[in-house]
Amino acid sequence: MEIGYIFKEFRTSKRITLQEASQGIVSVPFLSCFERGLTDISFTHLLELLSRINVQLSEFEFLYQMRNDDDNDLLPNFQRAYQNGDIKQLQNYLTIWENKSGKFATLQTIQLKMMLTTLGAATITNEERTILEDYFQKIENWTFF
C-alpha cells in the first residue's frame, strides 16, 4: 500500500479536506495525486502534512506497517540479499527498478548498484554519484537517515 493512501486514511478519518491539509504546503492537485499513489513526496512535505492533520510520524509508520506485508517493504529484501551475497537476486531487483521511472526509482537503482559494486558485480557512474550528492544536499531533516 502506498504511503499516500495511508495519509488519506488519516486525513479523511479526521474530516480534513484536501484544501485544509495542503494549504501552504503543497497544491491541492499535488496532494490528491500523492494520496492516489501517482506521485512521490519529499520527507519534509510529508512531515509538514502529518503535522497539519495532527498525526505523529510513529502513528503513521505503525499504520503503514499494519497495512503492508513484509514482502512489500523492499529495503529489508535488498539488505537480506546483500548480506547473503546474493548477486543474482540483487541483479533481479536492479532490472525491475531500472525499468521504472521517477526519482524514487532512480534512487533505488543507485542503491542496488552500490550494493552490487561492493560485491564486485557493478559500478556506479559519475552521473549517479552526482544524483546522490544532489539528493543528499537537499535533505533538510536527517532524523531518520
N, CA, C and O atoms as a GROMACS GRO file, in nm:
protein
  580
    1MET      N    1   0.085  -0.118   0.000
    1MET     CA    2   0.000   0.000   0.000
    1MET      C    3   0.088   0.124   0.000
    1MET      O    4   0.185   0.132   0.076
    2GLU      N    5   0.055   0.218  -0.084
    2GLU     CA    6   0.132   0.342  -0.096
    2GLU      C    7   0.112   0.430   0.029
    2GLU      O    8   0.008   0.425   0.094
    3ILE      N    9   0.214   0.509   0.061
    3ILE     CA   10   0.203   0.594   0.179
    3ILE      C   11   0.094   0.700   0.162
    3ILE      O   12   0.036   0.745   0.261
    4GLY      N   13   0.067   0.740   0.039
    4GLY     CA   14  -0.039   0.838   0.014
    4GLY      C   15  -0.175   0.788   0.058
    4GLY      O   16  -0.257   0.865   0.107
    5TYR      N   17  -0.198   0.659   0.039
    5TYR     CA   18  -0.326   0.601   0.081
    5TYR      C   19  -0.341   0.606   0.233
    5TYR      O   20  -0.449   0.633   0.286
    6ILE      N   21  -0.231   0.581   0.302
    6ILE     CA   22  -0.233   0.586   0.449
    6ILE      C   23  -0.259   0.729   0.494
    6ILE      O   24  -0.338   0.753   0.585
    7PHE      N   25  -0.191   0.824   0.429
    7PHE     CA   26  -0.214   0.964   0.464
    7PHE      C   27  -0.362   0.999   0.445
    7PHE      O   28  -0.423   1.062   0.532
    8LYS      N   29  -0.418   0.959   0.333
    8LYS     CA   30  -0.559   0.989   0.305
    8LYS      C   31  -0.650   0.927   0.409
    8LYS      O   32  -0.749   0.988   0.450
    9GLU      N   33  -0.617   0.807   0.452
    9GLU     CA   34  -0.698   0.741   0.555
    9GLU      C   35  -0.701   0.824   0.683
    9GLU      O   36  -0.807   0.844   0.743
   10PHE      N   37  -0.585   0.873   0.725
   10PHE     CA   38  -0.580   0.960   0.843
   10PHE      C   39  -0.658   1.090   0.819
   10PHE      O   40  -0.740   1.131   0.901
   11ARG      N   41  -0.631   1.152   0.704
   11ARG     CA   42  -0.694   1.282   0.675
   11ARG      C   43  -0.846   1.272   0.673
   11ARG      O   44  -0.914   1.353   0.736
   12THR      N   45  -0.898   1.174   0.603
   12THR     CA   46  -1.044   1.163   0.590
   12THR      C   47  -1.108   1.119   0.722
   12THR      O   48  -1.222   1.158   0.751
   13SER      N   49  -1.037   1.040   0.801
   13SER     CA   50  -1.093   0.999   0.930
   13SER      C   51  -1.107   1.117   1.025
   13SER      O   52  -1.188   1.114   1.118
   14LYS      N   53  -1.029   1.222   1.001
   14LYS     CA   54  -1.036   1.343   1.083
   14LYS      C   55  -1.122   1.451   1.018
   14LYS      O   56  -1.133   1.562   1.068
   15ARG      N   57  -1.182   1.412   0.903
   15ARG     CA   58  -1.271   1.503   0.829
   15ARG      C   59  -1.202   1.633   0.789
   15ARG      O   60  -1.258   1.742   0.798
   16ILE      N   61  -1.077   1.618   0.745
   16ILE     CA   62  -0.999   1.732   0.698
   16ILE      C   63  -0.999   1.726   0.546
   16ILE      O   64  -0.969   1.622   0.487
   17THR      N   65  -1.032   1.837   0.482
   17THR     CA   66  -1.039   1.841   0.336
   17THR      C   67  -0.898   1.848   0.276
   17THR      O   68  -0.801   1.879   0.345
   18LEU      N   69  -0.890   1.819   0.148
   18LEU     CA   70  -0.764   1.835   0.075
   18LEU      C   71  -0.714   1.978   0.087
   18LEU      O   72  -0.595   2.001   0.108
   19GLN      N   73  -0.805   2.073   0.073
   19GLN     CA   74  -0.767   2.215   0.080
   19GLN      C   75  -0.710   2.250   0.216
   19GLN      O   76  -0.609   2.320   0.226
   20GLU      N   77  -0.774   2.201   0.322
   20GLU     CA   78  -0.726   2.232   0.457
   20GLU      C   79  -0.590   2.168   0.484
   20GLU      O   80  -0.502   2.231   0.544
   21ALA      N   81  -0.573   2.046   0.440
   21ALA     CA   82  -0.447   1.976   0.466
   21ALA      C   83  -0.330   2.034   0.387
   21ALA      O   84  -0.219   2.044   0.437
   22SER      N   85  -0.357   2.073   0.263
   22SER     CA   86  -0.248   2.114   0.175
   22SER      C   87  -0.207   2.261   0.187
   22SER      O   88  -0.098   2.298   0.146
   23GLN      N   89  -0.294   2.342   0.243
   23GLN     CA   90  -0.275   2.488   0.244
   23GLN      C   91  -0.135   2.529   0.290
   23GLN      O   92  -0.094   2.502   0.403
   24GLY      N   93  -0.064   2.595   0.201
   24GLY     CA   94   0.068   2.649   0.231
   24GLY      C   95   0.180   2.546   0.230
   24GLY      O   96   0.296   2.579   0.256
   25ILE      N   97   0.148   2.420   0.200
   25ILE     CA   98   0.250   2.316   0.199
   25ILE      C   99   0.271   2.264   0.057
   25ILE      O  100   0.381   2.269   0.004
   26VAL      N  101   0.164   2.213  -0.002
   26VAL     CA  102   0.166   2.165  -0.141
   26VAL      C  103   0.034   2.207  -0.205
   26VAL      O  104  -0.057   2.252  -0.136
   27SER      N  105   0.024   2.194  -0.335
   27SER     CA  106  -0.102   2.228  -0.403
   27SER      C  107  -0.205   2.118  -0.379
   27SER      O  108  -0.170   2.004  -0.350
   28VAL      N  109  -0.331   2.153  -0.392
   28VAL     CA  110  -0.439   2.056  -0.379
   28VAL      C  111  -0.425   1.944  -0.483
   28VAL      O  112  -0.436   1.827  -0.447
   29PRO      N  113  -0.401   1.977  -0.612
   29PRO     CA  114  -0.384   1.869  -0.710
   29PRO      C  115  -0.266   1.776  -0.676
   29PRO      O  116  -0.274   1.655  -0.696
   30PHE      N  117  -0.157   1.834  -0.626
   30PHE     CA  118  -0.042   1.751  -0.589
   30PHE      C  119  -0.080   1.655  -0.477
   30PHE      O  120  -0.049   1.536  -0.483
   31LEU      N  121  -0.147   1.707  -0.373
   31LEU     CA  122  -0.185   1.622  -0.260
   31LEU      C  123  -0.279   1.512  -0.306
   31LEU      O  124  -0.269   1.397  -0.261
   32SER      N  125  -0.371   1.546  -0.394
   32SER     CA  126  -0.463   1.446  -0.447
   32SER      C  127  -0.387   1.336  -0.521
   32SER      O  128  -0.417   1.218  -0.504
   33CYS      N  129  -0.290   1.376  -0.602
   33CYS     CA  130  -0.209   1.276  -0.675
   33CYS      C  131  -0.128   1.190  -0.578
   33CYS      O  132  -0.117   1.069  -0.596
   34PHE      N  133  -0.072   1.253  -0.476
   34PHE     CA  134   0.004   1.179  -0.375
   34PHE      C  135  -0.084   1.075  -0.306
   34PHE      O  136  -0.043   0.960  -0.289
   35GLU      N  137  -0.203   1.115  -0.268
   35GLU     CA  138  -0.293   1.024  -0.199
   35GLU      C  139  -0.336   0.906  -0.287
   35GLU      O  140  -0.370   0.799  -0.236
   36ARG      N  141  -0.335   0.926  -0.415
   36ARG     CA  142  -0.373   0.818  -0.509
   36ARG      C  143  -0.252   0.738  -0.557
   36ARG      O  144  -0.266   0.649  -0.640
   37GLY      N  145  -0.133   0.770  -0.504
   37GLY     CA  146  -0.014   0.695  -0.540
   37GLY      C  147   0.044   0.731  -0.674
   37GLY      O  148   0.121   0.654  -0.732
   38LEU      N  149   0.009   0.849  -0.726
   38LEU     CA  150   0.055   0.889  -0.858
   38LEU      C  151   0.182   0.972  -0.857
   38LEU      O  152   0.242   0.996  -0.962
   39THR      N  153   0.224   1.017  -0.738
   39THR     CA  154   0.345   1.098  -0.729
   39THR      C  155   0.413   1.072  -0.596
   39THR      O  156   0.349   1.030  -0.500
   40ASP      N  157   0.543   1.096  -0.590
   40ASP     CA  158   0.619   1.085  -0.467
   40ASP      C  159   0.614   1.218  -0.395
   40ASP      O  160   0.580   1.321  -0.453
   41ILE      N  161   0.650   1.215  -0.267
   41ILE     CA  162   0.651   1.338  -0.188
   41ILE      C  163   0.782   1.343  -0.110
   41ILE      O  164   0.836   1.239  -0.072
   42SER      N  165   0.830   1.462  -0.085
   42SER     CA  166   0.952   1.473  -0.005
   42SER      C  167   0.919   1.441   0.141
   42SER      O  168   0.806   1.459   0.186
   43PHE      N  169   1.019   1.394   0.212
   43PHE     CA  170   1.001   1.362   0.353
   43PHE      C  171   0.960   1.487   0.431
   43PHE      O  172   0.877   1.480   0.521
   44THR      N  173   1.019   1.600   0.395
   44THR     CA  174   0.987   1.726   0.463
   44THR      C  175   0.840   1.761   0.446
   44THR      O  176   0.773   1.797   0.543
   45HIS      N  177   0.789   1.751   0.322
   45HIS     CA  178   0.647   1.781   0.300
   45HIS      C  179   0.557   1.682   0.371
   45HIS      O  180   0.453   1.720   0.424
   46LEU      N  181   0.595   1.555   0.374
   46LEU     CA  182   0.516   1.456   0.444
   46LEU      C  183   0.508   1.491   0.593
   46LEU      O  184   0.401   1.484   0.653
   47LEU      N  185   0.620   1.528   0.651
   47LEU     CA  186   0.619   1.567   0.793
   47LEU      C  187   0.530   1.689   0.817
   47LEU      O  188   0.456   1.693   0.915
   48GLU      N  189   0.537   1.787   0.728
   48GLU     CA  190   0.453   1.906   0.742
   48GLU      C  191   0.304   1.870   0.732
   48GLU      O  192   0.223   1.920   0.809
   49LEU      N  193   0.271   1.783   0.636
   49LEU     CA  194   0.131   1.743   0.619
   49LEU      C  195   0.082   1.662   0.739
   49LEU      O  196  -0.032   1.681   0.784
   50LEU      N  197   0.165   1.574   0.791
   50LEU     CA  198   0.125   1.498   0.909
   50LEU      C  199   0.102   1.590   1.028
   50LEU      O  200   0.007   1.572   1.104
   51SER      N  201   0.188   1.688   1.043
   51SER     CA  202   0.170   1.786   1.150
   51SER      C  203   0.038   1.861   1.132
   51SER      O  204  -0.034   1.884   1.229
   52ARG      N  205   0.007   1.898   1.009
   52ARG     CA  206  -0.116   1.971   0.979
   52ARG      C  207  -0.240   1.894   1.022
   52ARG      O  208  -0.336   1.951   1.072
   53ILE      N  209  -0.236   1.761   1.001
   53ILE     CA  210  -0.355   1.680   1.036
   53ILE      C  211  -0.340   1.617   1.175
   53ILE      O  212  -0.420   1.531   1.214
   54ASN      N  213  -0.237   1.660   1.248
   54ASN     CA  214  -0.214   1.618   1.386
   54ASN      C  215  -0.194   1.467   1.399
   54ASN      O  216  -0.260   1.400   1.478
   55VAL      N  217  -0.101   1.416   1.319
   55VAL     CA  218  -0.066   1.274   1.324
   55VAL      C  219   0.084   1.265   1.346
   55VAL      O  220   0.162   1.326   1.273
   56GLN      N  221   0.124   1.189   1.445
   56GLN     CA  222   0.265   1.169   1.472
   56GLN      C  223   0.324   1.072   1.369
   56GLN      O  224   0.255   0.982   1.321
   57LEU      N  225   0.450   1.092   1.336
   57LEU     CA  226   0.516   1.003   1.240
   57LEU      C  227   0.510   0.859   1.288
   57LEU      O  228   0.493   0.768   1.207
   58SER      N  229   0.523   0.837   1.418
   58SER     CA  230   0.518   0.700   1.471
   58SER      C  231   0.381   0.637   1.447
   58SER      O  232   0.373   0.518   1.417
   59GLU      N  233   0.273   0.713   1.460
   59GLU     CA  234   0.139   0.662   1.430
   59GLU      C  235   0.128   0.624   1.284
   59GLU      O  236   0.076   0.518   1.248
   60PHE      N  237   0.180   0.714   1.199
   60PHE     CA  238   0.176   0.692   1.055
   60PHE      C  239   0.252   0.566   1.018
   60PHE      O  240   0.202   0.483   0.941
   61GLU      N  241   0.373   0.551   1.072
   61GLU     CA  242   0.455   0.434   1.043
   61GLU      C  243   0.388   0.306   1.092
   61GLU      O  244   0.394   0.203   1.025
   62PHE      N  245   0.326   0.313   1.209
   62PHE     CA  246   0.258   0.195   1.264
   62PHE      C  247   0.146   0.149   1.171
   62PHE      O  248   0.136   0.031   1.139
   63LEU      N  249   0.060   0.243   1.129
   63LEU     CA  250  -0.049   0.206   1.039
   63LEU      C  251   0.004   0.155   0.906
   63LEU      O  252  -0.049   0.059   0.850
   64TYR      N  253   0.108   0.219   0.855
   64TYR     CA  254   0.168   0.174   0.730
   64TYR      C  255   0.214   0.029   0.742
   64TYR      O  256   0.186  -0.053   0.654
   65GLN      N  257   0.285  -0.002   0.849
   65GLN     CA  258   0.335  -0.138   0.869
   65GLN      C  259   0.219  -0.238   0.886
   65GLN      O  260   0.228  -0.352   0.841
   66MET      N  261   0.112  -0.195   0.951
   66MET     CA  262  -0.004  -0.283   0.969
   66MET      C  263  -0.071  -0.314   0.836
   66MET      O  264  -0.125  -0.424   0.818
   67ARG      N  265  -0.068  -0.221   0.742
   67ARG     CA  266  -0.137  -0.237   0.614
   67ARG      C  267  -0.053  -0.306   0.507
   67ARG      O  268  -0.103  -0.341   0.401
   68ASN      N  269   0.075  -0.324   0.535
   68ASN     CA  270   0.166  -0.380   0.436
   68ASN      C  271   0.227  -0.510   0.484
   68ASN      O  272   0.263  -0.524   0.600
   69ASP      N  273   0.237  -0.603   0.392
   69ASP     CA  274   0.309  -0.727   0.420
   69ASP      C  275   0.457  -0.696   0.421
   69ASP      O  276   0.502  -0.601   0.357
   70ASP      N  277   0.533  -0.776   0.495
   70ASP     CA  278   0.678  -0.757   0.498
   70ASP      C  279   0.738  -0.766   0.359
   70ASP      O  280   0.839  -0.702   0.331
   71ASP      N  281   0.677  -0.846   0.270
   71ASP     CA  282   0.732  -0.862   0.136
   71ASP      C  283   0.723  -0.734   0.055
   71ASP      O  284   0.794  -0.719  -0.045
   72ASN      N  285   0.636  -0.640   0.095
   72ASN     CA  286   0.621  -0.515   0.020
   72ASN      C  287   0.725  -0.412   0.061
   72ASN      O  288   0.745  -0.314  -0.011
   73ASP      N  289   0.791  -0.432   0.173
   73ASP     CA  290   0.893  -0.340   0.218
   73ASP      C  291   1.025  -0.386   0.156
   73ASP      O  292   1.085  -0.484   0.201
   74LEU      N  293   1.070  -0.315   0.055
   74LEU     CA  294   1.182  -0.362  -0.025
   74LEU      C  295   1.318  -0.353   0.042
   74LEU      O  296   1.405  -0.436   0.017
   75LEU      N  297   1.338  -0.254   0.127
   75LEU     CA  298   1.471  -0.237   0.186
   75LEU      C  299   1.517  -0.361   0.262
   75LEU      O  300   1.632  -0.403   0.243
   76PRO      N  301   1.434  -0.422   0.346
   76PRO     CA  302   1.482  -0.546   0.412
   76PRO      C  303   1.514  -0.656   0.311
   76PRO      O  304   1.607  -0.734   0.333
   77ASN      N  305   1.438  -0.663   0.202
   77ASN     CA  306   1.467  -0.763   0.099
   77ASN      C  307   1.601  -0.735   0.033
   77ASN      O  308   1.679  -0.827   0.010
   78PHE      N  309   1.628  -0.607   0.003
   78PHE     CA  310   1.757  -0.569  -0.055
   78PHE      C  311   1.870  -0.606   0.042
   78PHE      O  312   1.970  -0.665   0.003
   79GLN      N  313   1.851  -0.569   0.169
   79GLN     CA  314   1.954  -0.592   0.270
   79GLN      C  315   1.980  -0.742   0.289
   79GLN      O  316   2.095  -0.784   0.302
   80ARG      N  317   1.874  -0.820   0.291
   80ARG     CA  318   1.888  -0.964   0.308
   80ARG      C  319   1.968  -1.025   0.192
   80ARG      O  320   2.058  -1.105   0.212
   81ALA      N  321   1.932  -0.984   0.070
   81ALA     CA  322   2.005  -1.034  -0.047
   81ALA      C  323   2.152  -0.991  -0.041
   81ALA      O  324   2.242  -1.070  -0.071
   82TYR      N  325   2.176  -0.867  -0.001
   82TYR     CA  326   2.313  -0.815   0.008
   82TYR      C  327   2.393  -0.892   0.113
   82TYR      O  328   2.505  -0.934   0.088
   83GLN      N  329   2.333  -0.909   0.232
   83GLN     CA  330   2.403  -0.978   0.340
   83GLN      C  331   2.432  -1.124   0.306
   83GLN      O  332   2.530  -1.181   0.354
   84ASN      N  333   2.347  -1.183   0.223
   84ASN     CA  334   2.369  -1.321   0.179
   84ASN      C  335   2.461  -1.329   0.057
   84ASN      O  336   2.493  -1.438   0.011
   85GLY      N  337   2.502  -1.213   0.006
   85GLY     CA  338   2.588  -1.211  -0.112
   85GLY      C  339   2.516  -1.263  -0.235
   85GLY      O  340   2.580  -1.316  -0.327
   86ASP      N  341   2.384  -1.248  -0.238
   86ASP     CA  342   2.301  -1.300  -0.346
   86ASP      C  343   2.300  -1.201  -0.464
   86ASP      O  344   2.206  -1.124  -0.481
   87ILE      N  345   2.404  -1.206  -0.544
   87ILE     CA  346   2.421  -1.115  -0.657
   87ILE      C  347   2.306  -1.130  -0.756
   87ILE      O  348   2.255  -1.031  -0.808
   88LYS      N  349   2.267  -1.252  -0.782
   88LYS     CA  350   2.159  -1.277  -0.878
   88LYS      C  351   2.029  -1.209  -0.835
   88LYS      O  352   1.962  -1.146  -0.917
   89GLN      N  353   1.993  -1.220  -0.708
   89GLN     CA  354   1.870  -1.157  -0.659
   89GLN      C  355   1.882  -1.005  -0.666
   89GLN      O  356   1.786  -0.938  -0.707
   90LEU      N  357   1.995  -0.949  -0.629
   90LEU     CA  358   2.014  -0.805  -0.639
   90LEU      C  359   2.006  -0.759  -0.784
   90LEU      O  360   1.949  -0.653  -0.812
   91GLN      N  361   2.061  -0.837  -0.876
   91GLN     CA  362   2.052  -0.802  -1.018
   91GLN      C  363   1.907  -0.809  -1.066
   91GLN      O  364   1.866  -0.729  -1.150
   92ASN      N  365   1.829  -0.904  -1.014
   92ASN     CA  366   1.687  -0.911  -1.049
   92ASN      C  367   1.614  -0.786  -1.001
   92ASN      O  368   1.535  -0.727  -1.075
   93TYR      N  369   1.640  -0.746  -0.876
   93TYR     CA  370   1.580  -0.622  -0.824
   93TYR      C  371   1.622  -0.503  -0.910
   93TYR      O  372   1.540  -0.416  -0.943
   94LEU      N  373   1.750  -0.499  -0.946
   94LEU     CA  374   1.803  -0.389  -1.027
   94LEU      C  375   1.731  -0.380  -1.160
   94LEU      O  376   1.693  -0.271  -1.203
   95THR      N  377   1.711  -0.492  -1.225
   95THR     CA  378   1.641  -0.493  -1.354
   95THR      C  379   1.500  -0.436  -1.341
   95THR      O  380   1.454  -0.360  -1.426
   96ILE      N  381   1.432  -0.474  -1.235
   96ILE     CA  382   1.296  -0.422  -1.210
   96ILE      C  383   1.298  -0.271  -1.196
   96ILE      O  384   1.219  -0.201  -1.259
   97TRP      N  385   1.391  -0.221  -1.112
   97TRP     CA  386   1.393  -0.077  -1.084
   97TRP      C  387   1.447   0.005  -1.200
   97TRP      O  388   1.409   0.121  -1.216
   98GLU      N  389   1.534  -0.053  -1.281
   98GLU     CA  390   1.585   0.020  -1.398
   98GLU      C  391   1.475   0.044  -1.501
   98GLU      O  392   1.486   0.136  -1.582
   99ASN      N  393   1.371  -0.036  -1.498
   99ASN     CA  394   1.261  -0.022  -1.594
   99ASN      C  395   1.149   0.068  -1.542
   99ASN      O  396   1.046   0.084  -1.608
  100LYS      N  397   1.167   0.125  -1.424
  100LYS     CA  398   1.067   0.217  -1.369
  100LYS      C  399   1.116   0.360  -1.386
  100LYS      O  400   1.235   0.384  -1.406
  101SER      N  401   1.023   0.453  -1.378
  101SER     CA  402   1.062   0.594  -1.392
  101SER      C  403   1.038   0.668  -1.262
  101SER      O  404   0.969   0.620  -1.172
  102GLY      N  405   1.096   0.785  -1.254
  102GLY     CA  406   1.078   0.871  -1.138
  102GLY      C  407   1.201   0.875  -1.049
  102GLY      O  408   1.291   0.792  -1.060
  103LYS      N  409   1.202   0.973  -0.961
  103LYS     CA  410   1.315   0.996  -0.872
  103LYS      C  411   1.338   0.878  -0.777
  103LYS      O  412   1.451   0.836  -0.755
  104PHE      N  413   1.229   0.825  -0.721
  104PHE     CA  414   1.242   0.714  -0.628
  104PHE      C  415   1.305   0.594  -0.697
  104PHE      O  416   1.392   0.528  -0.641
  105ALA      N  417   1.260   0.565  -0.819
  105ALA     CA  418   1.315   0.452  -0.895
  105ALA      C  419   1.464   0.474  -0.923
  105ALA      O  420   1.543   0.379  -0.914
  106THR      N  421   1.501   0.595  -0.956
  106THR     CA  422   1.643   0.626  -0.981
  106THR      C  423   1.726   0.601  -0.855
  106THR      O  424   1.833   0.543  -0.863
  107LEU      N  425   1.676   0.646  -0.740
  107LEU     CA  426   1.748   0.627  -0.615
  107LEU      C  427   1.756   0.479  -0.577
  107LEU      O  428   1.859   0.434  -0.528
  108GLN      N  429   1.649   0.404  -0.600
  108GLN     CA  430   1.651   0.260  -0.573
  108GLN      C  431   1.755   0.191  -0.662
  108GLN      O  432   1.829   0.104  -0.617
  109THR      N  433   1.758   0.231  -0.789
  109THR     CA  434   1.853   0.174  -0.883
  109THR      C  435   1.996   0.199  -0.837
  109THR      O  436   2.080   0.109  -0.839
  110ILE      N  437   2.024   0.321  -0.795
  110ILE     CA  438   2.159   0.354  -0.750
  110ILE      C  439   2.194   0.277  -0.623
  110ILE      O  440   2.306   0.228  -0.608
  111GLN      N  441   2.097   0.265  -0.532
  111GLN     CA  442   2.121   0.190  -0.409
  111GLN      C  443   2.158   0.044  -0.441
  111GLN      O  444   2.253  -0.010  -0.384
  112LEU      N  445   2.084  -0.016  -0.531
  112LEU     CA  446   2.113  -0.154  -0.569
  112LEU      C  447   2.249  -0.165  -0.638
  112LEU      O  448   2.324  -0.260  -0.614
  113LYS      N  449   2.281  -0.069  -0.724
  113LYS     CA  450   2.411  -0.070  -0.790
  113LYS      C  451   2.525  -0.057  -0.688
  113LYS      O  452   2.630  -0.119  -0.702
  114MET      N  453   2.502   0.024  -0.585
  114MET     CA  454   2.604   0.039  -0.482
  114MET      C  455   2.626  -0.093  -0.408
  114MET      O  456   2.740  -0.131  -0.379
  115MET      N  457   2.517  -0.163  -0.379
  115MET     CA  458   2.529  -0.294  -0.313
  115MET      C  459   2.607  -0.390  -0.403
  115MET      O  460   2.698  -0.460  -0.358
  116LEU      N  461   2.569  -0.392  -0.530
  116LEU     CA  462   2.637  -0.480  -0.625
  116LEU      C  463   2.783  -0.441  -0.644
  116LEU      O  464   2.868  -0.528  -0.664
  117THR      N  465   2.813  -0.312  -0.638
  117THR     CA  466   2.951  -0.265  -0.652
  117THR      C  467   3.038  -0.321  -0.540
  117THR      O  468   3.150  -0.365  -0.564
  118THR      N  469   2.986  -0.318  -0.418
  118THR     CA  470   3.066  -0.370  -0.306
  118THR      C  471   3.085  -0.520  -0.315
  118THR      O  472   3.176  -0.576  -0.254
  119LEU      N  473   2.997  -0.586  -0.392
  119LEU     CA  474   3.010  -0.730  -0.414
  119LEU      C  475   3.089  -0.761  -0.542
  119LEU      O  476   3.104  -0.877  -0.580
  120GLY      N  477   3.138  -0.655  -0.608
  120GLY     CA  478   3.220  -0.671  -0.728
  120GLY      C  479   3.141  -0.704  -0.854
  120GLY      O  480   3.196  -0.759  -0.948
  121ALA      N  481   3.010  -0.669  -0.855
  121ALA     CA  482   2.927  -0.708  -0.969
  121ALA      C  483   2.866  -0.589  -1.043
  121ALA      O  484   2.780  -0.609  -1.129
  122ALA      N  485   2.907  -0.468  -1.013
  122ALA     CA  486   2.855  -0.349  -1.082
  122ALA      C  487   2.946  -0.231  -1.053
  122ALA      O  488   3.040  -0.242  -0.973
  123THR      N  489   2.918  -0.119  -1.118
  123THR     CA  490   2.990   0.006  -1.090
  123THR      C  491   2.890   0.121  -1.089
  123THR      O  492   2.783   0.113  -1.149
  124ILE      N  493   2.927   0.226  -1.021
  124ILE     CA  494   2.848   0.347  -1.013
  124ILE      C  495   2.911   0.450  -1.107
  124ILE      O  496   3.033   0.469  -1.106
  125THR      N  497   2.829   0.516  -1.188
  125THR     CA  498   2.880   0.616  -1.280
  125THR      C  499   2.897   0.750  -1.209
  125THR      O  500   2.843   0.770  -1.100
  126ASN      N  501   2.971   0.840  -1.270
  126ASN     CA  502   2.985   0.974  -1.215
  126ASN      C  503   2.851   1.045  -1.211
  126ASN      O  504   2.824   1.121  -1.118
  127GLU      N  505   2.767   1.021  -1.311
  127GLU     CA  506   2.633   1.082  -1.314
  127GLU      C  507   2.550   1.034  -1.194
  127GLU      O  508   2.479   1.113  -1.133
  128GLU      N  509   2.560   0.907  -1.161
  128GLU     CA  510   2.487   0.854  -1.046
  128GLU      C  511   2.540   0.912  -0.915
  128GLU      O  512   2.463   0.940  -0.823
  129ARG      N  513   2.671   0.930  -0.906
  129ARG     CA  514   2.729   0.995  -0.787
  129ARG      C  515   2.676   1.137  -0.773
  129ARG      O  516   2.645   1.181  -0.662
  130THR      N  517   2.666   1.208  -0.884
  130THR     CA  518   2.614   1.345  -0.882
  130THR      C  519   2.468   1.347  -0.837
  130THR      O  520   2.429   1.433  -0.758
  131ILE      N  521   2.389   1.253  -0.886
  131ILE     CA  522   2.248   1.244  -0.844
  131ILE      C  523   2.240   1.225  -0.693
  131ILE      O  524   2.159   1.291  -0.626
  132LEU      N  525   2.322   1.136  -0.637
  132LEU     CA  526   2.323   1.114  -0.492
  132LEU      C  527   2.367   1.239  -0.416
  132LEU      O  528   2.305   1.276  -0.316
  133GLU      N  529   2.473   1.303  -0.463
  133GLU     CA  530   2.520   1.424  -0.397
  133GLU      C  531   2.411   1.530  -0.394
  133GLU      O  532   2.386   1.592  -0.291
  134ASP      N  533   2.345   1.551  -0.508
  134ASP     CA  534   2.237   1.650  -0.515
  134ASP      C  535   2.123   1.612  -0.420
  134ASP      O  536   2.068   1.698  -0.351
  135TYR      N  537   2.088   1.484  -0.418
  135TYR     CA  538   1.980   1.437  -0.330
  135TYR      C  539   2.015   1.463  -0.184
  135TYR      O  540   1.934   1.518  -0.110
  136PHE      N  541   2.135   1.422  -0.142
  136PHE     CA  542   2.174   1.438  -0.002
  136PHE      C  543   2.185   1.585   0.039
  136PHE      O  544   2.156   1.619   0.153
  137GLN      N  545   2.228   1.671  -0.052
  137GLN     CA  546   2.239   1.812  -0.020
  137GLN      C  547   2.104   1.879   0.000
  137GLN      O  548   2.096   1.983   0.066
  138LYS      N  549   1.998   1.821  -0.056
  138LYS     CA  550   1.864   1.880  -0.044
  138LYS      C  551   1.787   1.830   0.076
  138LYS      O  552   1.680   1.883   0.106
  139ILE      N  553   1.838   1.730   0.147
  139ILE     CA  554   1.768   1.679   0.264
  139ILE      C  555   1.774   1.783   0.375
  139ILE      O  556   1.882   1.829   0.414
  140GLU      N  557   1.657   1.818   0.426
  140GLU     CA  558   1.650   1.920   0.531
  140GLU      C  559   1.639   1.859   0.669
  140GLU      O  560   1.683   1.919   0.767
  141ASN      N  561   1.583   1.739   0.679
  141ASN     CA  562   1.562   1.676   0.809
  141ASN      C  563   1.627   1.538   0.805
  141ASN      O  564   1.578   1.448   0.738
  142TRP      N  565   1.737   1.523   0.878
  142TRP     CA  566   1.814   1.399   0.876
  142TRP      C  567   1.776   1.306   0.990
  142TRP      O  568   1.852   1.215   1.022
  143THR      N  569   1.663   1.327   1.052
  143THR     CA  570   1.625   1.250   1.168
  143THR      C  571   1.630   1.100   1.145
  143THR      O  572   1.678   1.026   1.232
  144PHE      N  573   1.582   1.053   1.031
  144PHE     CA  574   1.571   0.910   1.009
  144PHE      C  575   1.675   0.856   0.912
  144PHE      O  576   1.656   0.748   0.855
  145PHE      N  577   1.785   0.929   0.890
  145PHE     CA  578   1.887   0.884   0.796
  145PHE      C  579   2.012   0.842   0.868
  145PHE      O  580   2.109   0.801   0.804
   0.00000   0.00000   0.00000
